[in-house]
């Protein structure tokens, strides 16, 4: 890091899973797990700004649904994607399940997460609490620790149950690691589980975002998604088109 970019530690807590830190560098704040494992980045002037391509790609997954009213976030982090979805989508009911109690507290205190009346946060293991969650139009899976993806990202029954919690016409959006071959982690499992009926969006951070429909009859309306993204661009302050152009059928 250059001398001009001064890093300040704003908060640090220790729980049974390790260390959580909040750092500030110029106009950005970072939520980190463990030894400098960056989980989230927030632009302090606008906490709904999505800095990373993988979060923008997950928003694209949300835009696959023309009129989502409900969303379930499995893994909250700093809440930037949750905040963006609350701001830019017609959501009425949003639930987030977060493993670590200090994460939402730090997100609200330091990362600009709004105490939105539409948002309900539960603390606990998503793999255990999923069955008690409301069905939703959109479900996001982003369960990472300081060691990488949580076990849920490769757990057949959990991923199957995520799809089952979708409302008709709903979409499951998974932030998956990519291997050296560019395919998502657990590609063979995913192809078998979802019958190759999903779409992938690789991003530069080395992740692949999966867009899984509620059922096999449901297709990705790419023209509709593109139109919704174009209409949203002036509010977002950036274009999603370069990412949309990278969407591909399941490999």
C-alpha positions as a Python dict, from the first residue, in 0.01 Angstrom:
ca = {
    (1, 'X'): (0, 0, 0),
    (2, 'X'): (134, 347, -90),
    (3, 'X'): (203, 605, 177),
    (4, 'X'): (-84, 820, 48),
    (5, 'X'): (-338, 547, 121),
    (6, 'X'): (-362, 552, 498),
    (7, 'X'): (-539, 249, 645),
    (8, 'X'): (-731, 302, 968),
    (9, 'X'): (-870, 29, 1189),
    (10, 'X'): (-1219, 140, 1295),
    (11, 'X'): (-1335, -171, 1478),
    (12, 'X'): (-1224, -523, 1557),
    (13, 'X'): (-1408, -803, 1733),
    (14, 'X'): (-1327, -1164, 1812),
    (15, 'X'): (-1589, -1437, 1816),
    (16, 'X'): (-1590, -1817, 1812),
    (17, 'X'): (-1514, -1815, 1437),
    (18, 'X'): (-1220, -1575, 1450),
    (19, 'X'): (-1159, -1205, 1398),
    (20, 'X'): (-1376, -947, 1221),
    (21, 'X'): (-1221, -612, 1133),
    (22, 'X'): (-1351, -288, 984),
    (23, 'X'): (-1087, -85, 800),
    (24, 'X'): (-1107, 253, 630),
    (25, 'X'): (-895, 358, 333),
    (26, 'X'): (-983, 700, 192),
    (27, 'X'): (-1347, 687, 75),
    (28, 'X'): (-1390, 314, 131),
    (29, 'X'): (-1451, 86, 425),
    (30, 'X'): (-1371, -284, 426),
    (31, 'X'): (-1511, -571, 629),
    (32, 'X'): (-1241, -833, 675),
    (33, 'X'): (-1242, -1181, 828),
    (34, 'X'): (-929, -1332, 978),
    (35, 'X'): (-593, -1225, 839),
    (36, 'X'): (-687, -957, 586),
    (37, 'X'): (-943, -1168, 400),
    (38, 'X'): (-1155, -898, 244),
    (39, 'X'): (-1526, -980, 257),
    (40, 'X'): (-1695, -656, 162),
    (41, 'X'): (-1614, -309, 37),
    (42, 'X'): (-1836, -6, 92),
    (43, 'X'): (-1810, 335, -74),
    (44, 'X'): (-1896, 549, 229),
    (45, 'X'): (-2065, 825, 27),
    (46, 'X'): (-2313, 571, -116),
    (47, 'X'): (-2341, 235, 65),
    (48, 'X'): (-2561, 96, -215),
    (49, 'X'): (-2277, 140, -467),
    (50, 'X'): (-2152, -201, -579),
    (51, 'X'): (-1775, -178, -611),
    (52, 'X'): (-1701, -537, -710),
    (53, 'X'): (-1798, -709, -1031),
    (54, 'X'): (-1923, -1014, -843),
    (55, 'X'): (-2180, -806, -652),
    (56, 'X'): (-2286, -635, -975),
    (57, 'X'): (-2319, -979, -1132),
    (58, 'X'): (-2540, -1091, -843),
    (59, 'X'): (-2758, -785, -903),
    (60, 'X'): (-2784, -897, -1266),
    (61, 'X'): (-2909, -1230, -1135),
    (62, 'X'): (-3178, -1041, -944),
    (63, 'X'): (-3279, -860, -1263),
    (64, 'X'): (-3364, -1197, -1418),
    (65, 'X'): (-3690, -1159, -1226),
    (66, 'X'): (-3913, -887, -1376),
    (67, 'X'): (-4092, -787, -1053),
    (68, 'X'): (-3943, -942, -738),
    (69, 'X'): (-4133, -868, -420),
    (70, 'X'): (-3938, -1085, -176),
    (71, 'X'): (-3574, -1180, -128),
    (72, 'X'): (-3372, -1403, 102),
    (73, 'X'): (-3000, -1337, 158),
    (74, 'X'): (-2798, -1627, 293),
    (75, 'X'): (-2492, -1443, 417),
    (76, 'X'): (-2512, -1068, 480),
    (77, 'X'): (-2156, -936, 498),
    (78, 'X'): (-2153, -557, 494),
    (79, 'X'): (-2495, -562, 331),
    (80, 'X'): (-2401, -372, 14),
    (81, 'X'): (-2588, -609, -218),
    (82, 'X'): (-2884, -620, 20),
    (83, 'X'): (-2889, -241, 31),
    (84, 'X'): (-2866, -213, -348),
    (85, 'X'): (-3152, -458, -395),
    (86, 'X'): (-3367, -271, -143),
    (87, 'X'): (-3294, 57, -322),
    (88, 'X'): (-3328, -50, -686),
    (89, 'X'): (-3576, -338, -687),
    (90, 'X'): (-3949, -335, -598),
    (91, 'X'): (-3894, -549, -290),
    (92, 'X'): (-4145, -550, -6),
    (93, 'X'): (-4009, -824, 219),
    (94, 'X'): (-3639, -909, 267),
    (95, 'X'): (-3485, -1162, 504),
    (96, 'X'): (-3115, -1208, 571),
    (97, 'X'): (-2954, -1495, 761),
    (98, 'X'): (-2606, -1426, 897),
    (99, 'X'): (-2395, -1666, 1102),
    (100, 'X'): (-2202, -1414, 1310),
    (101, 'X'): (-2393, -1173, 1539),
    (102, 'X'): (-2132, -898, 1513),
    (103, 'X'): (-2152, -880, 1132),
    (104, 'X'): (-2491, -702, 1107),
    (105, 'X'): (-2404, -483, 1404),
    (106, 'X'): (-2081, -369, 1239),
    (107, 'X'): (-2257, -330, 904),
    (108, 'X'): (-2513, -94, 1058),
    (109, 'X'): (-2263, 93, 1275),
    (110, 'X'): (-1975, 133, 1028),
    (111, 'X'): (-2076, 18, 678),
    (112, 'X'): (-2387, 227, 620),
    (113, 'X'): (-2644, -53, 626),
    (114, 'X'): (-2984, 108, 673),
    (115, 'X'): (-3224, -11, 938),
    (116, 'X'): (-3485, -62, 666),
    (117, 'X'): (-3831, -171, 789),
    (118, 'X'): (-3850, -420, 500),
    (119, 'X'): (-3535, -598, 620),
    (120, 'X'): (-3541, -874, 883),
    (121, 'X'): (-3206, -1016, 995),
    (122, 'X'): (-3175, -1351, 1170),
    (123, 'X'): (-2858, -1483, 1331),
    (124, 'X'): (-2764, -1845, 1277),
    (125, 'X'): (-2643, -2110, 1035),
    (126, 'X'): (-2814, -2076, 699),
    (127, 'X'): (-2802, -2452, 649),
    (128, 'X'): (-3010, -2496, 964),
    (129, 'X'): (-3241, -2196, 932),
    (130, 'X'): (-3326, -2227, 563),
    (131, 'X'): (-3626, -2452, 627),
    (132, 'X'): (-3783, -2187, 852),
    (133, 'X'): (-3729, -1905, 603),
    (134, 'X'): (-4013, -1769, 395),
    (135, 'X'): (-4021, -1867, 30),
    (136, 'X'): (-3892, -1586, -189),
    (137, 'X'): (-3874, -1457, -546),
    (138, 'X'): (-3497, -1417, -512),
    (139, 'X'): (-3253, -1617, -299),
    (140, 'X'): (-2886, -1519, -275),
    (141, 'X'): (-2618, -1759, -149),
    (142, 'X'): (-2292, -1591, -47),
    (143, 'X'): (-2157, -1790, 248),
    (144, 'X'): (-1784, -1729, 282),
    (145, 'X'): (-1547, -1759, 575),
    (146, 'X'): (-1184, -1650, 609),
    (147, 'X'): (-1092, -1990, 465),
    (148, 'X'): (-1307, -1967, 152),
    (149, 'X'): (-1656, -2088, 60),
    (150, 'X'): (-1867, -2232, 339),
    (151, 'X'): (-1963, -2600, 320),
    (152, 'X'): (-2308, -2494, 200),
    (153, 'X'): (-2163, -2409, -142),
    (154, 'X'): (-2105, -2779, -208),
    (155, 'X'): (-2386, -2932, -2),
    (156, 'X'): (-2629, -3107, -238),
    (157, 'X'): (-2931, -3110, -6),
    (158, 'X'): (-2884, -2748, 98),
    (159, 'X'): (-2849, -2622, -261),
    (160, 'X'): (-3148, -2833, -361),
    (161, 'X'): (-3354, -2687, -76),
    (162, 'X'): (-3255, -2334, -177),
    (163, 'X'): (-3415, -2393, -517),
    (164, 'X'): (-3722, -2542, -349),
    (165, 'X'): (-3767, -2226, -138),
    (166, 'X'): (-3814, -2019, -455),
    (167, 'X'): (-4156, -1892, -548),
    (168, 'X'): (-4275, -1986, -900),
    (169, 'X'): (-4073, -1780, -1146),
    (170, 'X'): (-3805, -1717, -883),
    (171, 'X'): (-3427, -1716, -919),
    (172, 'X'): (-3147, -1855, -704),
    (173, 'X'): (-2826, -1651, -732),
    (174, 'X'): (-2508, -1819, -604),
    (175, 'X'): (-2166, -1658, -568),
    (176, 'X'): (-1940, -1954, -643),
    (177, 'X'): (-1562, -1975, -660),
    (178, 'X'): (-1413, -2067, -995),
    (179, 'X'): (-1141, -2323, -1056),
    (180, 'X'): (-839, -2277, -1279),
    (181, 'X'): (-1051, -2403, -1568),
    (182, 'X'): (-1298, -2117, -1521),
    (183, 'X'): (-1576, -2352, -1417),
    (184, 'X'): (-1756, -2304, -1087),
    (185, 'X'): (-1653, -2495, -779),
    (186, 'X'): (-1844, -2824, -773),
    (187, 'X'): (-1939, -2798, -1140),
    (188, 'X'): (-2023, -3167, -1173),
    (189, 'X'): (-2244, -3156, -863),
    (190, 'X'): (-2421, -2844, -988),
    (191, 'X'): (-2482, -2988, -1334),
    (192, 'X'): (-2637, -3298, -1180),
    (193, 'X'): (-2840, -3114, -919),
    (194, 'X'): (-2984, -2850, -1152),
    (195, 'X'): (-2995, -3069, -1467),
    (196, 'X'): (-2762, -2827, -1649),
    (197, 'X'): (-3050, -2579, -1646),
    (198, 'X'): (-2886, -2262, -1514),
    (199, 'X'): (-2668, -1978, -1638),
    (200, 'X'): (-2318, -1870, -1540),
    (201, 'X'): (-2160, -1528, -1522),
    (202, 'X'): (-1780, -1532, -1467),
    (203, 'X'): (-1623, -1220, -1316),
    (204, 'X'): (-1268, -1090, -1284),
    (205, 'X'): (-1244, -1153, -909),
    (206, 'X'): (-1225, -1525, -991),
    (207, 'X'): (-1585, -1608, -909),
    (208, 'X'): (-1869, -1743, -1118),
    (209, 'X'): (-2220, -1623, -1040),
    (210, 'X'): (-2483, -1891, -1096),
    (211, 'X'): (-2838, -1799, -1196),
    (212, 'X'): (-3069, -2092, -1124),
    (213, 'X'): (-3440, -2078, -1212),
    (214, 'X'): (-3713, -2226, -994),
    (215, 'X'): (-3795, -2501, -1243),
    (216, 'X'): (-3691, -2658, -1572),
    (217, 'X'): (-3961, -2482, -1776),
    (218, 'X'): (-3826, -2140, -1680),
    (219, 'X'): (-3590, -1966, -1921),
    (220, 'X'): (-3364, -1665, -1885),
    (221, 'X'): (-3526, -1370, -2061),
    (222, 'X'): (-3203, -1204, -2171),
    (223, 'X'): (-3369, -919, -2367),
    (224, 'X'): (-3590, -839, -2067),
    (225, 'X'): (-3297, -853, -1828),
    (226, 'X'): (-3095, -628, -2058),
    (227, 'X'): (-3378, -375, -2080),
    (228, 'X'): (-3418, -366, -1701),
    (229, 'X'): (-3042, -316, -1659),
    (230, 'X'): (-3038, -32, -1912),
    (231, 'X'): (-3329, 140, -1740),
    (232, 'X'): (-3148, 113, -1407),
    (233, 'X'): (-2807, 235, -1529),
    (234, 'X'): (-2869, 609, -1462),
    (235, 'X'): (-2962, 532, -1100),
    (236, 'X'): (-2675, 288, -1050),
    (237, 'X'): (-2413, 520, -1197),
    (238, 'X'): (-2258, 241, -1404),
    (239, 'X'): (-2354, 5, -1684),
    (240, 'X'): (-2412, -365, -1634),
    (241, 'X'): (-2393, -439, -2007),
    (242, 'X'): (-2030, -561, -2019),
    (243, 'X'): (-2113, -819, -1753),
    (244, 'X'): (-2440, -920, -1915),
    (245, 'X'): (-2245, -994, -2232),
    (246, 'X'): (-2048, -1260, -2043),
    (247, 'X'): (-2356, -1465, -1940),
    (248, 'X'): (-2333, -1821, -2069),
    (249, 'X'): (-2539, -2140, -2036),
    (250, 'X'): (-2418, -2393, -1777),
    (251, 'X'): (-2084, -2533, -1890),
}
